[in-house]
Amino acid sequence: ANQTAEGVVHSFTTEGIAAAPNAAPTVTLTSPAERNMQTGAAVSLAASADDADGTVSKVDFFANGKLIGSASSAPYTTSWTNPPPGSYTLTAVATDNDFAASTSTAVSFTVTAASATATLVRGPYLQQPTDHSMVVVWATRELGSGEVRYGVSTGTARTSVPAISRRVAAAESGLGFDYYQYVATLGGLVAATPYAYRPYVAGSPVAPETTFRTAPLKGSGAISFIAFGDSGTGSLEQRQLADVMSRDSFDFAMHVGDIAYGGISGTGDATYATFQSFLFDIYGWLPTRAFAPVTGNHDSRLSNGNGKAYMDLFELPRNGA
């Protein structure tokens, strides 16, 4: 026998709100502001990015489609070190937490080969060290826009500070050529911190990047220094002591007088030429350790213009400093 089950059959559908599609993030390339640069420097890239329905997980930076850096949190920045000459299209790509991505409007950027490096006369050397500043001095044969690019030595970011320049005529120095002395004051530094720096003229580096360390805060830490004097004749003994100094560890050097004589005989007046031969050409540590000069009777006397070369070459504290 056949039996049929009887009853009421119910049918139904499940209704709900479908999930909204993920919105891609927005991104804008905000730096570099300048569209041209010369070789020998780093380019700082920055972007602003936002995600309306989530979070930005990273921003990638590209030059001609090649990845040059990434940032995973705001501020979204990276540094492009020493790009070669050429024309570039720069973009930033933001990716959100659901892997949606957006590309910024492209920015054209040009890198040109720097002009020939300026002829370095002396330096760089360091003056007036404090727990928050350092003075950098150098000289070149050519006049140009001078600057120092510097930053904490453990990082890659560099800040530029302009230098003040002045001409020193051949007739004034007796060196046979005019030159230009540059002075840049690096301020706002952190105490007891190593910094890297490099001087530039007209956008070209004039010396290798090197380092110095700021002084500790007053009443904290310790410093070491070398004090020496009556050295400026270019003798074998002076050069041997200079070699010993270069292998020692110290924070700054103080010269207590007679930095340069008039010649190897140990007599006569200090001149621009003998300061060069008996100081700057001998002490290879001058770019990395601050130098505090004290005038001696050969450095400054009536017959050499009351120490004109000494006053010109060194950046000395002003009255009341």
Steps between C-alpha positions, in 0.01 A plus 500: 500500500614854432476762770547872454610723780286800520581830653574859435820575320655835589753680284701810593799715399765664713535872448781726625717798417784422257848618608610827335795466262837605641592856406855547379720745693593843372859612460681818393874544444591815696879506469736574331378856455791580269487323164872521421820419683866426438675172570667445834201542730210304640140567398240504778166356388180538700134419445169557675264199504161419652247216500134585562389151604815352648867573546798561274741210545786639291607755240753399233702755303603437138730665246427393142311203644792383716444478875732738686353488851199427720338631817255309718380787719448873481683716421551306178854588392809345350839618375634434149878511526718629217270442200694499171443769237180455301129575473270322742130450563435482873189339648374383837278193540286463815369158607228457764429225753281314246775513234330761282755737344503843338770686310571870537516746214843468341763770553780567249846535653837571338849429631789675326871435535662738746758742371864429573578494870636826637871518579539456874755732659458375858261329733252419605588572861287542810471798734308605812360163612204501741238251615261632233708643215815481289664742256638354176761695298655428160644689203498452123645680197155536346202701621163327522206442726648330805317261728555217747279192485490322833307257715532249780772264383297186570227610255478596135295821525697818433412864564655786307619821663635787288850637542618860502785564256758775465779564254862508610706672232844379393644838587366456852612143564819486295399156369503597132127442444166622628294260706164492676455400861170341605355485850190300595354477850316178574248571776228314686719194548454237769763478774753215505389381157709403193413690182607446140560804281628600158572846351373594153561786258258558212332167573822298476675338797846638567611245761400150613225460757647474849381518860523696823343460844325774694600579857302353790253716688656723763557303817459161333730257328872545445726644232860447403730744324854550378689819587821587319691807386809656347474249219481684171824438312420192295780307666534123502416499870178694435394251235580205725287647780221568250503131410475402868206740544319351202506159666378631835140550614399853602206738462676825413846653480628825647809668363647735760696724266760535225289293264723608212836671469637682198695193383665174599765687699247580774529875453296769328133581460219257434346544154212350303754273332663376821165440670420284198832313502549466874142439613241406238733282292626309805206413726272260316253483790385862459180401311384278788610674821436862590807723516527782756788735413672741737719769349875506567750780451595364154136454398413861574734796507519848355715388207234254370204733532429404862424144403297568186545145367414355842184712523398412142555126518327425829142560609560630850243566775379859502531729801258388766453154348 
